[in-house]
Amino acid sequence: MKQKSIMSLLLALGMLFAFSGVTQAAGDAAAAKDKTSMCEGCHGIPGYKTAFPSAYHVPKLGGQHAEYIIKALEGYKNGTRSHPTMTGLAKTLSQQDIEDLAAYYAKN
């Protein structure tokens, strides 16, 4: 139930960003091309579901709002969001990496 509430909140925040005229991240989409391989293994497979730690539909990143991606990655990095794989990956990213990936996926 708590996870459903969190997902609803994230959806509402995403909609707020979508309709509020939020500008794109300060990231460099071109610089992210060499950084996407760690994302594509899961997020690049249409309809992919993870089996660890539980069955979970992996969201598509392409076309997602940059600010949403930034907040999600920052959340995994600082511990306010939890998923073992995403937490491990996010902790290796610099703030510039996060912004570059967000800019890349917002355009693709």
C-alpha distance (Angstrom), angle and dihedral (degrees) to the residues before:
residue distance angle dihedral
M1 . . .
K2 3.83 . .
Q3 3.81 91.5 .
K4 3.82 90.2 51.6
S5 3.81 90.1 52.7
I6 3.80 91.1 49.3
M7 3.80 91.3 49.2
S8 3.82 90.2 49.8
L9 3.79 90.0 50.9
L10 3.81 91.5 49.2
L11 3.79 90.4 49.7
A12 3.80 91.0 49.9
L13 3.81 91.2 49.2
G14 3.79 90.3 48.7
M15 3.79 90.1 52.6
L16 3.80 90.1 48.6
F17 3.80 90.5 53.9
A18 3.80 91.2 45.3
F19 3.78 93.3 55.9
S20 3.79 100.5 33.2
G21 3.78 98.8 71.7
V22 3.81 93.8 -115.3
T23 3.78 108.7 178.5
Q24 3.76 123.2 -123.0
A25 3.77 120.6 -89.0
A26 3.78 120.2 -85.6
G27 3.79 88.2 -115.6
D28 3.77 127.6 120.6
A29 3.81 110.4 -118.4
A30 3.81 92.1 -163.8
A31 3.81 91.5 54.0
A32 3.81 90.1 54.5
K33 3.81 94.5 61.5
D34 3.80 90.4 87.9
K35 3.81 91.1 46.7
T36 3.82 101.1 53.3
S37 3.81 99.3 81.0
M38 3.81 91.2 85.3
C39 3.83 89.2 55.0
E40 3.78 100.7 41.8
G41 3.80 94.9 61.9
C42 3.82 88.7 75.3
H43 3.81 109.0 6.7
G44 3.80 93.6 46.5
I45 3.81 95.5 61.1
P46 3.83 112.4 87.3
G47 3.80 111.2 -125.3
Y48 3.83 93.6 3.9
K49 3.79 118.5 164.3
T50 3.78 125.3 -167.7
A51 3.77 121.8 -134.5
F52 3.81 95.7 -157.7
P53 2.94 129.0 107.0
S54 3.81 85.5 -7.8
A55 3.80 136.3 -26.4
Y56 3.78 105.7 -71.1
H57 3.80 132.4 166.3
V58 3.80 107.4 -120.8
P59 3.82 109.8 -135.4
K60 3.78 123.4 -126.1
L61 3.80 110.8 -111.0
G62 3.80 100.9 -164.7
G63 3.79 111.2 101.1
Q64 3.80 93.3 12.6
H65 3.80 115.8 137.7
A66 3.79 112.4 -93.0
E67 3.80 94.4 -132.6
Y68 3.80 90.7 53.9
I69 3.81 91.7 52.2
I70 3.80 90.9 47.7
K71 3.80 92.8 50.7
A72 3.80 92.3 45.8
L73 3.81 94.1 50.0
E74 3.80 91.7 44.3
G75 3.81 88.5 50.6
Y76 3.80 92.3 52.8
K77 3.79 89.9 46.2
N78 3.82 95.9 49.5
G79 3.81 96.3 38.0
T80 3.80 100.5 -111.0
R81 3.82 88.1 114.5
S82 3.77 122.5 45.2
H83 3.78 132.9 -148.9
P84 3.82 119.0 124.8
T85 3.81 96.8 -134.7
M86 3.80 96.0 41.6
T87 3.80 92.4 45.1
G88 3.80 91.3 52.1
L89 3.79 92.7 48.4
A90 3.81 96.1 42.9
K91 3.79 92.3 52.4
T92 3.82 89.0 61.8
L93 3.82 92.9 55.1
S94 3.78 125.8 93.9
Q95 3.80 119.0 -142.2
Q96 3.81 87.9 -104.0
D97 3.83 90.5 52.8
I98 3.81 89.6 52.1
E99 3.80 92.5 49.6
D100 3.82 92.1 45.4
L101 3.82 92.1 51.2
A102 3.79 91.0 46.7
A103 3.80 91.7 51.5
Y104 3.82 91.1 47.2
Y105 3.79 96.2 50.3
A106 3.80 93.5 42.1
K107 3.83 87.6 60.6
N108 3.83 98.2 40.6
